[in-house]
Amino acid sequence: MPKYELDRIFQALADETRRSMVERLVRGPASVSDLARPLEMSLPAVMQHLQVLEACGLVRSGKSGRVRTCHIQPEGLRAAQEWIAAQRTSWERGLDRLGDYLAEEPQAPDQGLEKRSTS
């Protein structure tokens, strides 16, 4: 996935309202009204948040009659999860190396140094 698409996903998820919408949609499809119900904002404001989520590929919606139903797009979440997992793996490797280094038996300050003769 191109970096700019991943940037858009994380930018969308940076907002608490959009994260709550994603959390709700992970449990299953929901109408815009259902998504708006627990939020203290107007329906047009909810629609703006949904547009951001749709633009980055986290959510898709379809209209049937007068009801717009939203669905989660797992590919977008998967892309973010894969990036996070790669970063985690990198950090864990570094921390493992640090742990190994710290677990090594410490050497005395003069150990390993050649004794110099004084003339």
Secondary structure, DSSP 8 states (H G I E B T S, - for coil): --HHHHHHHHHHHTSHHHHHHHHHHHTS-EEHHHHHTTSSS-HHHHHHHHHHHHHTTSEEEEEETTEEEEEE-HHHHHHHHHHHHHHHHHHHHHHHHHHHHHHS----TTTTS------
